[in-house]
Amino acid sequence: MPDAQRFGSFAEFWPFYVREHLDPRSRALHVAGSALVLVALMLALTVSAWWLLVMPVIGYGFAWVGHFVFEKNRPATFTHPLWSLIGDWKMFWFTVTGRMGAELDRVRSGS
């Protein structure tokens, strides 16, 4: 699928997002980056607001390493920034709740 593909809804975008994150190392980097973003948010709320500036560097830094090094694709952030951000947090939640494996299977099967 070309990066410039149009999606009418997040529900249409989500299977594309999942297929762009098939390498478990990439997903692990995304989850680690998202977890560290939450740590930075807590630090921003309790220590210094300057941590807010670090949040996108951490989140995107980890994710982009996953894409460029392991997935060998361009992050969806470049063409679908909002849905990509929502997808990151959905993948984070599915991973920490143990549901990402089933979601990968569902998307791979096309259902």
C-alpha positions in Angstrom: 0.0 0.0 0.0 1.4 3.4 -0.9 2.0 5.8 2.0 -0.3 8.4 0.5 -3.3 6.0 0.7 -6.4 7.7 1.9 -8.5 6.2 4.7 -12.0 7.2 5.6 -11.8 6.3 9.2 -9.4 5.1 11.9 -11.0 1.6 11.6 -9.8 1.5 8.0 -6.4 2.9 9.0 -5.8 0.4 11.8 -5.1 -2.8 9.7 -2.6 -0.7 7.6 -1.0 0.5 10.9 -0.7 -3.1 12.2 0.9 -4.3 8.9 3.4 -1.6 9.2 4.5 -3.0 12.6 5.0 -6.7 12.0 8.5 -6.9 13.4 8.4 -7.6 17.1 11.5 -5.5 17.7 9.8 -2.5 16.2 6.7 -3.0 18.3 8.9 -3.4 21.4 10.6 -0.1 20.6 7.2 1.6 20.1 6.0 0.3 23.5 9.2 1.3 25.2 9.0 4.8 23.8 5.3 5.1 24.7 6.1 4.0 28.3 8.9 6.5 28.6 6.6 9.2 27.3 4.3 8.4 30.2 7.3 8.7 32.6 8.2 12.0 31.0 4.6 13.2 31.4 4.8 12.3 35.1 8.1 14.2 35.4 6.5 17.2 33.6 3.7 17.2 36.1 5.8 16.8 39.2 9.3 18.1 38.5 9.5 20.5 35.5 7.3 21.3 32.5 10.5 21.1 30.4 9.9 17.3 30.3 7.0 18.1 27.9 9.7 19.0 25.3 11.3 15.6 25.7 8.1 13.6 25.2 8.0 13.8 21.3 11.7 13.1 21.0 11.4 10.0 23.1 8.2 8.7 21.5 9.1 9.4 17.9 12.8 8.5 18.4 12.1 5.0 19.6 9.4 4.4 17.0 11.4 5.7 14.1 14.4 3.5 15.0 11.9 0.6 14.8 10.7 1.7 11.4 14.0 2.5 9.7 16.1 -0.3 11.3 13.7 -3.2 11.6 10.6 -2.6 9.5 12.4 -0.9 6.6 9.5 1.4 6.0 8.4 5.0 6.5 6.5 5.8 9.7 2.8 6.5 9.1 3.4 9.7 11.1 4.6 11.3 8.0 1.3 10.9 6.1 -1.2 10.2 8.8 0.0 12.0 12.0 -3.1 11.9 14.1 -4.2 8.4 13.3 -0.6 7.2 13.7 -0.5 8.7 17.2 -3.8 7.0 18.0 -2.5 3.8 16.6 0.6 4.0 18.7 -1.5 4.2 21.9 -3.9 1.5 20.7 -0.9 -0.8 20.0 0.6 0.1 23.4 -2.7 -0.8 25.2 -3.1 -4.0 23.2 0.5 -5.0 24.0 0.4 -4.3 27.7 -3.0 -6.1 28.0 -1.7 -9.1 26.1 -4.0 -8.7 23.1 -1.6 -7.6 20.4 -0.8 -11.1 19.2 -4.4 -11.9 18.6 -4.8 -8.5 16.8 -1.8 -9.4 14.5 -3.4 -12.7 13.7 -6.7 -11.0 12.9 -5.1 -8.5 10.6 -2.9 -11.0 8.9 -5.9 -13.2 8.2 -7.8 -10.3 6.7 -10.8 -10.5 9.0 
